[in-house]
Amino acid sequence: MENKEIENIAEFFTKEEPDLTPKQKWHRIFEAWIAKIDQKRLMTELIELKYWLEGLDEFFSSTYLENLLFKYQTAESRNYQTYVFTFTQAAGKIITLLKTLDFEKDKFFLNFEEFIVEKFLENHTPKSFPYLKDVYSPESWFYSLRVFLQNLRNIAQELGKVDMVSNRTFSSLKRLYRKELMDNSIVISLLKGIFIPKMDKIHRQDICDVILSIKEKKLKKEVGIFFILAFRILKINSFIDANLNKNRNINITIPLILALQKNLDSMVSFYEKVLRKTIEETLNKEKDCLKLDNAFTSLKFEYKKIYSGELPYYFEVSNDKINKRKLLKNVAVISDFATQHLIESVTQVFNPEINGKRIFGDFISRDRMASEVKKKLETLYTKIKNYLSQKGEISTADIFFDINLFMETDLTYLLYKDWNEFLKFYDDLVGSDFTPEFKNILRGFQSFIARILKEIAEFNIRNIR
């Protein structure tokens, strides 16, 4: 290489404002790194990593999960083996994602002094130190974290082999993990950054058009934030479903389900404390506010169905015949349905011509869902009626098959109160052990279905009006 005179050392420095704070400088570096991730088409992997880290943080601190796992147990008798086992699986998933995202940093960001020295050597003494290129290997953003997690995971695997893991032992594991994370500036920026433009980008053109059409700046900003929060939930749902499809051990998704809970809470809180007031003041449309209130009320019922129903049932049920994978898949199905309906409701406040089908393609409206569920409930009602009146040769096994089929395919679409009551009747029917009490419970179940059908019919009449 031809030797050159150094005319200006400043050519090796970036041009930046002299008054930038260290925080601002770091923000620029972080944004440049995010851009590089996007350029390498690894944004999906980075988003999933963020939710795994977020979920694991919730997993370690959730009193809700502790209450599910250690119901009626004293602090001394609690065995944290399930926690250790789940952490081992989740850590493995995080390690895999870290490997995928583990490319070398820009050397300028890694170590400016080494960058300058290397440039000098390249330009002036290219053959003097031929060994430097062999030994110089800049560390990636995630290398040390990945090595640490691999070692911590090995420890957790050994702990999982013992019969009893105490709270003290598990707390030590938790502290080690958190200390390492808090020393990693990239992880802190990923977890603490409220909105990261390239990560939170919305790709639905209809939604972007709605946001851009709003003239009032405050309302535009808050509606944009709502859509970002809502689409985060849909992303987490997709990761839950994907991991349930790929992994044999389904407990791995529990941290993601806890991250989903946190994000649902954030979205509801944002609407109640911020967005609703702004919409009411800016648009002054009482009908629209009522529509949104109803949509958020429906979301809360679906939320309750997940975190007061499906998940507790998952931890409490002892019957091996229950499809636990299906139970956890229902979490994503219920959440998707409720969130898509909510997005449609907010969108139609600003553009009534845009519906859920246009936004999502596979969207099923509440009206259509109520109609389909009504048909299946009518069939189930008729079969139970014929069984109780001894019309035809319908066996108890036939009745149970139809009830189980409805539970597998359509139960998630009932409102929370109906869903909860349906499960209670089912448990009572199983508990009757086919004694004479079975028919009495079935009569009550028949009346319950008749009430649901009446409510669906009234709902449809109100919508027609």
ROGUGU-857119 format. One record per residue: z, x negated, y negated of N, C-alpha, C, O in turn; residue in one letter. Coordinates in steps of 0.001 Angstrom, whole numbers, plus 500000, padded with zeros to 6 digits. Example, Ala and Ser with C-alpha at 12.3 -4.5 7.8 and 13.67 -1.06 7.14 Angstrom:
507800486810505690507800487700504500507800486800503300508465485764503319a/507080487150502250507140486330501060507870487100499970508039486591498862s/
END
This chain:
500000499156501203500000500000500000500000499124498753500700498114498685m/499204499530497772499092498755496538500390498820495744500958499893495537e/500865497602495287502082497560494474501831498151493096500751498018492521n/502848498798492596502744499431491282503893499003490400505004498756490867k/503606498923489133504683498698488168505382500021487915504746501070487815e/506704499953487813507450501161487499507417501368485999508029500609485248i/506716502377485570506598502625484150507708503540483634508174503392482504e/508125504489484478509103505456484008509959505940485172509481506694486020n/511212505518485219512122505924486305512365507435486307512735508005487333i/512154508089485141512420509528485019511494510363485903511750511543486146a/510401509730486386509494510509487225510150510929488535509680511849489205e/511249510243488902511949510599490127513025511666489897513683512091490847f/513203512086488693514211513097488369513524514429488068512445514454487476f/514142515521488469513599516826488119513902517108486666514902516638486123t/513042517871486049513272518253484667514154519494484655513732520558485106k/515356519369484151516258520514484111517038520521482808517130519514482107e/517585521659482513518367521801481293519625520958481408520302521007482435e/519957520182480373521120519288480457522454520026480530523453519460480973p/522475521296480095523745522027480046524036522835481302524981523623481313d/523257522662482350523506523410483585524842523018484191525173521835484275l/525606524013484613526880523751485284526618523379486736525534523655487250t/527590522754487416527399522463488847527064523712489662526266523656490598p/527677524836489300527405526089490005525948526499489834525311526938490792k/525416526359488626524024526705488366523060525763489091522027526181489614q/523434524465489105522601523492489821522546523836491314521490523788491945k/523723524186491858523760524533493283522937525798493548522250525898494564w/523011526747492635522250527981492797520754527679492877520035528288493669h/520288526739492056518876526366492090518505525745493443517456526050494011r/519372524882493941519123524244495240519087525300496347518215525278497215i/520047526221496300520144527276497318518892528159497294518340528491498343f/518452528532496101517261529376495981516019528643496488515143529250497104e/515946527319496222514807526533496713514814526481498238513762526516498875a/516005526398498811516133526373500276515720527716500875515029527758501893w/516142528811500246515748530144500701514227530282500652513617530851501557i/513621529754499583512165529809499450511485529045500582510437529458501078a/512088527928500986511522527129502070511623527869503407510716527809504237k/512751528569503595512926529410504783511812530466504824511186530693505860i/511588531092503687510562532134503585509180531557503867508360532187504535d/508933530372503360507649529706503564507413529411505045506282529484505526q/508478529079505759508367528759507183508409530019508057508394529933509284k/508461531195507404508485532490508096509680532626509031509565533107510158r/510816532194508534512058532274509300513072533214508639514264533156508941l/512597534071507745513523534918507007514263535898507917515447536159507707m/513585536438508916514240537375509842515403536696510555516473537286510710t/515191535447510991516249534698511677517428534421510733518588534481511141e/517112534118509466518180533855508501518988535119508217520214535070508121l/518300536243508083518997537520507843519889537851509028521030538276508844i/519385537662510241520210537946511422521420537018511469522525537452511791e/521211535729511146522336534786511105523409535269510126524601535228510428l/522972535726508953523913536215507943524766537351508501525977537383508284k/524139538281509219524896539423509725525796539043510904526849539649511105y/525380538040511680526271537553512733527510536899512129528627537137512588w/527314536078511106528454535431510441529352536478509783530578536391509849l/528731537453509156529473538539508519530226539358509563531387539722509370e/529546539641510671530156540427511745531311539708512408532326540320512739g/531156538397512603532225537627513230533446537566512322534583537566512796l/533206537513511014534316537547510064535073538867510157536304538885510128d/534341539967510268534975541284510453535671541352511805536757541921511917e/535064540786512813535615540775514162536981540098514185537890540557514877f/537128539012513434538388538279513398539464538997512588540653538801512840f/539070539821511625540061540384510701540253541891510819541107542450510130s/539488542560511664539497544024511711540747544594512385540956544401513582s/541568545289511616542720546005512203542225547204513009542868547616513974t/541079547763512610540477548885513345540196548481514796540523549220515725y/539588547302514984539271546837516335540545546546517117540640546875518299l/541514545938516466542794545665517140543435546944517655543966546979518765e/543383547992516843543967549273517256543224549877518439543829550532519287n/541913549658518497541139550162519640541467549402520921541621549991521991l/541570548079520789541780547239521970543225547250522458543480547132523656l/544171547390521527545587547237521891546393548500521618547532548440521155f/545788549634521911546460550912521697547750550970522526547749550729523733k/548837551296521840550165551449522464550733550142523038551709550187523788y/550158548995522710550684547721523215551526547031522148551226547106520956q/552574546364522590553387545584521660552674544268521350551770543856522078t/553086543617520268552451542358519860552572541297520954551656540500521158a/553719541295521662553964540269522684553088540467523927552748539503524614e/552730541714524206551991541985525447550475541942525267549733542119526234s/550015541715524061548576541725523802547879540501524386548309539364524192r/546800540765525099545995539691525684544659539624524934543885540581524948n/544396538489524280543217538336523443542025537759524206541121537165523618y/542043537943525515540967537398526340539605538022525976538588537330525942q/539603539346525704538358540025525322537816539451524016536606539290523857t/538715539144523084538307538532521818537635537182522064536573536889521515y/538276536372522898537744535030523172536380535121523854535459534368523537v/536273536057524796535010536227525523533897536663524577532781536147524645f/534199537609523698533191538093522746532813537001521752531641536849521407t/533806536241521293533513535130520378532588534113521038531670533597520400f/532829533824522320531989532865523052530528533299523041529634532483522817t/530287534594523286528919535114523299528290535079521907527149534650521738q/529066535544520902528548535588519531528260534181519007527261533952518325a/529155533239519338528953531846518915527672531283519520526947530535518864a/527396531642520769526158531206521413524928531725520677523935531015520518g/525014532971520234523899533557519481523716532834518141522589532550517736k/524820532541517461524770531840516174524196530437516353523385529991515543i/524611529745517405524107528390517684522588528415517878521876527550517369i/522103529411518615520653529547518835519911529737517512518863529131517290t/520459530579516641519828530816515338519890529564514456518944529266513728l/521005528836514525521129527597513753520082526580514199519518525868513369l/519822526509515486518793525588515992517422525968515448516636525108515050k/517149527263515438515850527735514932515672527395513460514577527045513021t/516758527502512703516700527274511255516978525820510875517098525492509695l/517078524965511871517569523601511651516436522637511310516104521771512120d/515850522767510154514833521809509721515445520883508665516456521217508047f/514826519725508467515366518753507524515307519273506098514346519925505691e/516343518973505361516351519332503946515402518434503174515019517353503619k/515050518915502029514333518055501082515226516841500811516397517005500470d/514698515646500954515528514446500813516144514337499422517212513751499245k/515461514903498451516026514878497102517360515618497070518306515170496423f/517435516758497771518663517542497793519720516895498683520920517015498436f/519254516212499713520202515603500645520980514450500011522211514454500011l/520273513481499480520941512296498948520002511632497954519052510954498346n/520264511823496697519332511366495667519160509849495692518056509342495491f/520258509124495942520178507667495954519242507179497058518430506280496841e/519362507777498241518494507370499340517042507724499037516124506989499402e/516849508837498377515502509249497993514852508207497071513706507811497281f/515593507776496060515077506791495106514779505465495801513719504874495597i/515729504998496630515552503722497334514319503776498225513536502827498284v/514157504910498925513013505028499820511695504977499043510720504372499487e/511687505623497876510475505612497051510144504191496566508987503772496542k/511204503470496184510992502072495775510382501270496920509415500536496720f/510939501409498108510475500647499249509043501007499620508243500138499968l/508726502306499542507369502736499870506344502141498904505253501736499306e/506715502098497633505761501684496592505659500172496407504635499671495942n/506720499442496769506751498023496412506902497077497598506345495980497573h/507613497455498598507780496543499739507594497320501046508539497459501822t/506413497812501285506213498685502443506432497998503783506724498672504771p/506299496667503846506419495993505133507683495149505251507903494489506267k/508491495171504238509665494302504264510765494824505190511478494035505811s/510910496178505285511994496737506089511435497783507063511683498980506920f/510689497312508037510026498261508937511004499109509758510635500184510230p/512248498639509936513210499360510780513841500557510061514415501432510709y/513740500601508741514443501661508002513987503056508415514808503964508550l/512698503230508615512182504546508966512717505031510312512819506233510555k/513059504069511189513545504453512513515000504929512480515378505827513233d/515803504334511620517230504675511622517565505757510605518628506373510679v/516660505990509653516966506950508600516594508360509076515416508667509261y/517594509202509271517357510576509707518289511501508958519448511657509342s/517802512118507894518666512964507086519205514165507868518505514771508679p/520441514477507601521102515578508280520598516905507732520288517007506545e/520511517935508595520078519250508138521267520010507563522413519572507657s/520964521161506964522051521976506405523025522421507494524230522501507252w/522516522711508684523328523362509719523738522433510870524400522874511810f/523356521168510805523598520295511964525083520193512312525469520419513458y/525910519854511334527338519656511620527995520958512050528872520950512913s/527581522083511459528144523383511852527778523706513298528599524213514062l/526540523406513656526094523695515020526861522863516051527285523383517083r/527036521582515769527784520713516687529226521193516814529784521244517910v/529814521542515679531191522042515707531293523317516555532196523446517381f/530364524254516345530420525520517084530209525311518578530810526005519398l/529359524358518928529147524067520348530449523589521002530787523983522118q/531171522725520271532446522223520805533510523332520849534261523446521818n/533560524143519784534545525226519744534238526274520815535144526869521399l/532976526482521054532577527435522102532996526936523482533417527721524332r/532879525633523700533334525057524981534830525284525171535283525610526268n/535596525108524089537046525353524158537315526823524469538162527146525301i/536578527715523786536763529148523999536430529543525440537106530390526025a/535398528935526006535035529226527400536157528829528359536432529536529328q/536795527703528086537917527276528923539112528217528762539796528544529732e/539352528648527510540445529602527270540200530919527992541133531562528475l/538921531314528060538580532576528709538846532577530203538859533639530826g/539059531411530787539316531333532234540771531602532590541083531862533752k/541667531543531602543082531792531890543347533285531863542586534051531270v/544434533696532509544729535126532624545238535740531330545020536923531070d/545920534932530515546547535473529314546252534579528111546565533389528117m/545647535166527082545405534454525831546295535080524766546100536233524383v/547270534315524291548237534858523329547638534962521935546597534372521646s/548302535712521085547886535859519693547893534499518994547004534201518196n/548896533682519295549005532361518671547810531485519033547259530794518176r/547414531516520297546268530719520748544984531190520076544183530385519602t/544804532506520044543597533056519430543562532784517922542500532507517363f/544716532864517272544784532590515824544386531156515514543757530890514490s/544751530229516398544363528820516208542849528665516278542246527950515478s/542238529355517260540779529334517400540119529896516140539135529348515642l/540672530986515640540143531649514454540238530745513220539300530670512427k/541370530066513063541568529183511901540600528012511927540047527630510895r/540396527443513115539437526338513240538038526776512811537350526069512075l/537637527937513277536307528464512950536168528691511445535183528269510840y/537131529342510857537046529679509438537092528440508549536410528380507527r/537894527454508937537994526232508137536644525519508084536236525034507029k/535961525457509207534653524797509252533634525561508407532827524960507699e/533682526873508491532742527673507715532955527502506223531993527418505461l/534207527450505804534501527351504379534145525986503796534104525816502577m/533888525019504669533463523695504205531940523584504120531410522549503718d/531244524653504499529781524621504509529262525439503329529353526666503326n/528721524753502336528314525417501095527199526436501305527162527459500621s/526290526169502244525206527115502514525771528415503078525375529499502649i/526694528316504036527285529507504645528045530325503609527952531552503582v/528792529638502761529526530340501699528551531103500803528799532258500456i/527444530461500429526451531123499576525810532315500279525519533329499645s/525591532194501583525016533309502345525961534495502403525538535642502263l/527259534213502611528227535288502786528710535870501469528959537072501370l/528841535025500463529405535480499188528343535998498219528657536733497283k/527094535616498445526030536088497551525836537584497696525456538062498765g/526094538331496626526005539791496706524569540224496979524320541031497874i/523618539683496201522202539978496410521407538676496365521524537892495424f/520603538464497393519751537275497466518311537777497494517869538333498500i/517567537585496386516269538246496202515338538239497408514890539303497835p/515036537074497966514066537022499056514610537633500349513840538101501187k/515939537629500511516546538227501698516656539742501576516542540462502567m/516876540215500363517081541647500139515823542358499659515882543497499196d/514699541687499770513436542273499306513113543529500117513236543535501342k/512699544591499421512312545841500080510795545852500226510068545658499252i/510323546082501452508893545991501730508200547349501777506995547416502022h/508938548428501546508336549774501554507770550079500167508507550165499185r/506458550240500107505797550419498815506268551680498102506446551671496884q/506474552772498852506928554022498235508270553847497537508492554379496449d/509154553100498173510483552875497585510355552011496336510993552283495319i/509528550970496414509313550107495239508743550909494074509130550711492922c/507812551823494387507216552651493336508249553556492680508223553762491467d/509156554093493484510216554950492941511097554157491975511404554624490878v/511497552961492389512357552130491538511643551792490227512233551887489151i/510368551396490324509606551005489136509345552185488199509156551996486997l/509333553395488746509032554571487919510204554998487038510023555781486107s/511396554492487324512579554886486549512603554109485236512571552878485237i/512660554819484133512596554186482811513955553649482358514041552561481790k/515005554412482613516339554026482135516837552825482935516936552885484160e/517153551724482228517449550442482886518645550507483824518583550006484947k/519728551118483372520938551179484193520687551955485476521089551529486558k/520023553092485350519717553906486528518775553166487470518954553208488687l/517771552487486911516831551720487740517572550663488558517322550503489752k/518480549948487906519237548902488584520091549479489707520132548930490807k/520772550588489427521688551151490423520960551809491590521417551749492731e/519830552434491298519025552998492390518479551862493260518438551975494485v/518061550769492618517593549598493369518677549041494277518420548695495430g/519889548959493747521021548468494551521280549391495739521524548926496852i/521226550703495498521430551650496605520430551396497724520809551319498892f/519138551263497367518122551069498396518329549751499143518106549684500352f/518754548705498434519049547431499100520167547625500117520063547148501247i/521230548316499732522369548553500628521944549390501836522381549139502959l/521086550387501594520644551261502684519761550514503677519908550671504889a/518840549700503155517938548975504056518669547855504807518240547459505891f/519759547348504246520592546402505006521104547064506282521119546451507349r/521521548315506161522047549047507317520971549186508389521241548995509574i/519756549520507972518654549651508940518361548319509630518030548294510815l/518482547207508888518274545881509492519332545601510559519013545127511649k/520587545896510240521661545654511219521446546510512453521645546043513574i/521038547773512257520749548652513399519706548028514320519845548067515543n/518662547454513728517589546854514540518112545648515326517700545431516465s/519018544860514728519583543711515438520516544167516570520546543550517635f/521271545242516341522139545789517394521284546214518578521570545859519722i/520235546977518297519368547488519357518679546349520104518597546369521332d/518182545351519359517475544221519985518399543439520907517993543044522000a/519632543214520479520580542450521309521048543244522525521343542661523569n/521119544561522400521462545387523563520336545368524584520584545480525785l/519100545228524116517946545163525025517854543819525737517377543742526869n/518317542748525066518117541392525599519306540868526399519118540112527352k/520532541256526028521711540607526581522353541412527708522466542636527640n/522758540703528720523437541363529841524833541804529439525269542898529797r/525541540950528690526905541270528251526837542001526911526555541401525874n/527098543298526955526875544135525772527976543988524725527789544399523579i/529123543409525096530192543196524109529748542313522946530374542310521886n/528664541567523153528177540657522111527848541415520827527904540839519741i/527506542700520937527093543464519751528276543989518933528071544497517831t/529498543882519439530662544424518713530782543828517303531013544588516363i/530637542499517105530685541975515731529633542598514815529915542866513647p/528417542832515334527370543454514521527735544896514164527449545359513059l/528364545599515100528770546986514838529869547022513778529942547968512994i/530711546013513752531731545920512699531101545553511355531555546021510311l/530051544714511375529314544415510136528634545671509617528558545891508408a/528137546499510539527534547781510159528566548676509478528266549320508473l/529776548716510022530851549514509427531139549074507995531284549906507100q/531220547772507788531484547234506449530383547633505472530670548013504337k/529128547549505903528009547867505018527894549366504755527491549769503664n/528240550189505729528275551636505497529345551987504467529117552798503570l/530512551364504608531592551572503629531141551185502223531414551898501258d/530450550050502116529990549558500813529004550528500175529068550781498971s/528096551070500975527093551986500433527721553294499947527395553782498865m/528621553855500754529287555108500368530131554896499115530124555720498201v/530850553792499087531696553486497931530855553316496666531241553781495594s/529706552648496793528830552447495635528326553783495096528264553979493882f/527966554698495989527487556008495543528596556775494824528387557316493738y/529774556814495441530859557624494889531397557077493573531749557845492678e/531462555760493451532086555163492265531095554837491142531482554728489979k/529818554684491497528859554210490489527641555127490364527429555747489322v/526848555210491425525528555828491334525569557309490999524776557778490182l/526471558050491612526497559501491382526712559832489907526037560697489348r/527652559139489290527960559382487883526745559087487002526441559849486084k/526053557984487282524880557606486490523759558630486647523112558996485665t/523525559098487880522490560106488114522825561397487372521960562012486749i/524080561791487447524517563029486792524346562934485272523891563879484628e/524718561773484710524633561596483257523191561432482783522819561923481717e/522377560733483591521013560418483156520045561566483403519259561918482524t/520099562147484594519140563194484951519633564590484611518847565487484308l/520963564760484667521569566056484359520987567175485235520717568278484761n/520806566867486497520266567859487437521337568189488480521549567435489429k/521984569290488293523083569675489181522596569891490611523295569554491567e/521399570450490757520842570716492082520624569414492847520916569332494040k/520102568385492149519859567089492801521165566432493218521261565860494305d/522177566515492347523478565924492675524101566623493882524722565982494730c/523928567944493949524449568694495095523738568278496371524359568134497425l/522420568087496264521636567644497428522101566277497917522244566052499119k/522336565364496971522805564026497343524205564076497923524508563373498887l/525059564905497338526418565059497874526371565542499325527121565061500174d/525490566489499593525350567010500963524842565935501911525292565835503053n/523894565129501424523346564046502261524417563014502575524507562544503709a/525236562653501580526307561687501817527424562274502675528064561556503443f/527659563583502545528641564241503417528177564182504868528969563920505773t/526881564429505082526316564321506434526462562901506974526796562700508142s/526205561908506100526360560509506510527796560228506951528021559533507942l/528765560771506212530176560538506545530514561124507910531294560544508666k/529918562287508225530152562875509550529561561997510643530160561823511704f/528378561443510377527758560556511366528575559270511513528738558744512614e/529086558774510381529970557605510380531198557886511249531625557054512050y/531749559089511062532940559468511834532601559573513321533406559230514187k/531400560052513587530964560172514981530952558802515663531313558670516832k/530527557787514904530458556429515466531844555821515625532220555377516710i/532610555806514513533836554998514485535103555772514847536170555182515018y/534981557109514963536105557889515509535738558474516870536563559112517524s/534480558248517293534023558837518542533406557856519508534037557473520493g/532168557441519238531438556612520197532183555310520529532371554977521699e/532602554583519490533222553279519740534593553405520416534854552680521377l/535479554298519950536737554485520683536499554914522130537204554464523034p/535508555786522353535189556240523705534723555065524560535021554994525752y/533991554147523937533509552952524639534681552118525152534633551604526269y/535734551982524342536880551152524736537861551891525645538568551262526433f/537908553215525542538887553971526314538388554359527694539170554417528643e/537092554626527815536573555179529062536761554189530217536506552992530081v/537212554722531352537435553874532531536454554208533646536389553506534656s/535688555283533460534731555705534466533513554776534455532810554673533450n/533274554104535580532165553149535659530804553836535583529787553188535334d/530791555174535804529520555885535768529018556090534337527835556355534121k/529909555968533377529494556105531981528614554919531605528957553768531875i/527498555204530990526562554153530585527020553561529253526704554089528187n/527760552469529326528321551880528111527241551311527200527374551337525976k/526188550804527792525090550296526975524484551441526163524159551275524987r/524338552599526798523807553768526105524734554186524957524273554582523886k/526043554091525197527008554433524144526804553561522907526789554061521782l/526646552261523124526461551364521987525086551547521351524946551388520139l/524073551877522142522766552162521567522836553388520659522125553473519658k/523699554331521020523868555532520198524347555184518791524028555882517830n/525109554105518678525599553681517360524418553426516430524400553900515294v/523426552670516922522248552367516103521403553612515864520856553793514776a/521292554474516880520498555706516749521107556627515688520401557126514812v/522426556848515774523119557730514833523027557172513416522735557904512470i/523276555873513279523254555237511969521852555263511358521697555528510166s/520833554988512175519444555041511695519090556430511182518545556586510089d/519406557426511986519094558814511637519745559200510308519083559752509429f/521034558911510162521767559283508950521261558523507726521121559100506648a/520987557232507892520566556402506752519151556756506304518875556804505106t/518253557001507256516892557399506890516896558731506147516162558908505175q/517722559663506606517831560961505926518366560764504506517927561434503571h/519301559857504359519886559577503046518854558957502107518761559339500940l/518083558004502618517030557370501819516011558419501364515578558413500212i/515634559317502275514707560392501915515287561260500795514581561599499845e/516568561621500901517202562493499908517219561852498529516933562518497534s/517555560555498459517595559858497167516179559717496607515959559904495411v/515222559388497476513836559216497041513289560508496425512598560473495407t/513602561645497051513036562914496594513630563392495269513053564265494620q/514754562846494863515286563154493537514304562677492461514160563305491412v/513629561550492743512727560943491760511254561250492037510432561259491122f/510930561503493312509555561863493664509580562801494878509616562338496018n/509560564122494634509657565101495735508513565026496739508625565557497844p/507418564374496369506264564303497266506445563290498394505733563341499398e/507393562375498230507621561350499254508674561857500237509796562177499843i/508310561928501510509269562359502527509563561221503506508948560156503452n/510512561475504392510932560456505348509817560012506274509738558840506642g/508951560949506654507828560618507544506903559609506879506407558689507530k/506677559780505599505796558877504864506421557487504720505714556479504738r/507730557440504579508414556152504400508530555391505711508249554194505772i/508955556111506785509332555418508026508353555611509185508401554851510152f/507481556591509115506527556805510207507127557567511364506629558635511720g/508203557037511973508824557674513134509994558580512735510810558942513582d/510077558938511479511183559743510950511165561158511541510110561779511669f/512359561652511897512513563036512355513477563732511403514621563303511252i/513024564794510765513860565481509787514994566227510473514923566519511666s/516034566530509717517151567313510255516666568694510696517139569224511702r/515725569281509951515206570605510305514542570582511681514811571427512535d/513664569586511876512964569497513163513942569175514287513828569705515392r/514900568307513998515879567941515012516728569147515417517018569354516596m/517124569948514401517913571153514682517112572120515546517664572786516422a/515811572192515294514947573092516066514842572637517517514923573455518433s/514660571332517731514530570803519094515840570930519870515843571291521047e/516956570628519194518263570746519848518547572205520200519134572498521243v/518126573117519322518333574557519549517657574998520851518258575727521640k/516428574569521078515704574940522299516442574461523546516570575198524523k/516922573229523503517594572665524682518958573313524907519383573502526047k/519637573648523819520915574348523956520720575766524507521540576256525284l/519643576406524102519347577755524622519119577712526128519593578580526861e/518388576692526583518144576523528026519457576295528768519690576877529827t/520319575434528198521611575134528822522494576383528827523166576669529818l/522490577119527726523287578347527623522866579358528692523715579948529361y/521563579554528850521040580512529832521425580110531254521785580956532073t/521347578820531534521671578348532886523155578553533202523507578952534312k/524018578279532229525460578487532422525752579975532608526561580358533453i/525079580810531805525268582264531903524884582769533290525607583567533888k/523744582303533801523280582709535133524220582203536225524466582895537213n/524737581006536040525684580438537017526951581287537081527440581603538166y/527482581657535910528732582431535859528553583859536372529483584452536919l/527342584406536189527092585775536657526541585805538075526218586866538608s/526437584615538680525943584471540065524495584931540219524096585365541299q/523702584841539140522286585175539226521513583941539690521524582904539027k/520864584063540797520116582921541310521028581969542063522243582161542121g/520427580950542632521183579971543410521354578696542593520666577700542818e/522277578747541648522551577592540785523873576963541227524912577623541228i/523827575714541592525028575027542064525775574374540911525240574216539814s/527014574000541177527810573276540180527153571947539830527201571504538682t/526540571315540827525853570036540596524694570215539614524436569344538783a/523987571369539716522879571642538792523379571750537357522771571212536432d/524504572457537184525081572624535849525474571265535270525193570970534109i/526123570449536088526544569121535613525353568236535287525400567453534339f/524293568355536063523098567560535791522538567906534418522188567014533644f/522451569208534112521899569634532824522786569219531653522289568821530600d/524103569314531843525029568895530781524907567401530541524870566950529396i/524846566633531626524696565170531499523370564789530853523307563840530072n/522304565531531178520993565258530603521022565480529094520459564692528334l/521678566554528665521795566826527230522603565713526555522264565275525455f/523662565263527213524480564181526655523667562901526503523835562166525529m/522792562637527458522003561399527432520925561422526354520634560396525740e/520327562607526124519135562652525274519349563270523896518632562931522955t/520333564181523759520402564961522515521787565067521883521917565573520769d/522802564607522565524164564767522036524338564089520688525056564599519828l/523693562947520492523868562191519243523373562962518025523730562625516896t/522553563996518237521997564732517110522855565920516681522533566583515695y/523928566198517395524851567245516955525707566723515809525956565522515705l/526156567633514950527101567236513912528408566803514555528685567132515709l/529220566052513787530408565427514372531338566427515035531772566206516165y/531652567526514353532629568470514921532109569060516233532876569253517176k/530786569351516292530208569896517513530130568832518602530411569092519772d/529741567631518188529659566508519129531017566265519788531116566098521003w/532067566249518950533415565974519429533891567054520393534499566763521423n/533601568318520038534038569437520881533270569454522195533833569776523241e/531987569110522146531167569032523359531785568044524347531935568347525531f/532140566867523851532745565855524719534084566328525298534407566043526451l/534852567049524486536160567552524950535961568531526108536661568457527118k/534999569449525955534716570389527044534254569643528288534651569980529403f/533417568631528097532924567860529242534090567185529981534170567238531209y/534983566559529226536146565899529846537026566908530586537548566622531664d/537182568099529987538000569138530634537338569629531923538022569895532911d/536019569747531912535299570173533119535455569150534239535681569509535395l/535333567888533888535519566824534885536954566815535387537202566657536582v/537913566989534453539334566961534815539777568128535673540791568051536366g/539005569224535624539392570400536432539202570165537920539753570883538755s/538393569122538244538163568730539639537632569901540473537936570024541659d/536829570761539824536145571876540493537096572894541132536749573542542119f/538264573025540576539208574082540964538772575375540289537828575346539498t/539427576530540570539066577781539882539094577676538361538425578446537671p/539874576714537832539946576529536387538593576092535812538335576257534619e/537735575534536674536433575041536231535618576145535549535025575922534493f/535593577338536160534794578442535601535372578934534283534624579309533380k/536706578936534162537326579362532899536926578423531755536612578863530649n/536946577095532057536554576110531038535079576275530696534684576142529537i/534252576570531727532815576731531513532521577951530636531571577936529853l/533334579008530764533160580187529901533441579824528430532734580254527518r/534496579022528235534786578557526886533650577686526342533317577749525159g/533064576875527225531946576007526849530729576842526461530001576507525527f/530516577961527214529407578863526918529574579493525529528605579612524779q/530786579890525196531057580472523874530837579438522772530336579755521693s/531220578198523066531029577103522105529539576893521811529152576723520655f/528700576903522865527255576731522680526678577901521892525805577714521045i/527169579109522172526699580288521433527001580145519937526192580536519096a/528157579588519618528522579395518208527601578379517535527177578578516397r/527293577289518244526382576282517689525009576902517411524417576667516357i/524508577694518363523197578326518195523181579258516990522187579350516270l/524293579941516787524395580834515627524364580030514326523704580424513364k/525087578892514300525131578041513099523757577444512793523360577348511632e/523027577038513856521687576479513662520752577542513080519960577262512180i/520858578779513614520020579879513112520310580157511643519385580383510862a/521590580143511256521968580378509860521471579253508965521048579487507832e/521526578011509493521026576848508752519532576993508462519076576714507354f/518779577431509471517330577593509331516984578697508321516038578561507545n/517761579794508340517530580898507390517768580435505957517001580773505055i/518831579660505751519142579147504407518011578254503902517646578304502727r/517459577433504804516378576520504399515099577259504043514372576849503139n/514818578371504766513611579167504481513728579784503088512756579839502335i/514934580246502761515159580837501453515023579798500350515182580122499173r/
END
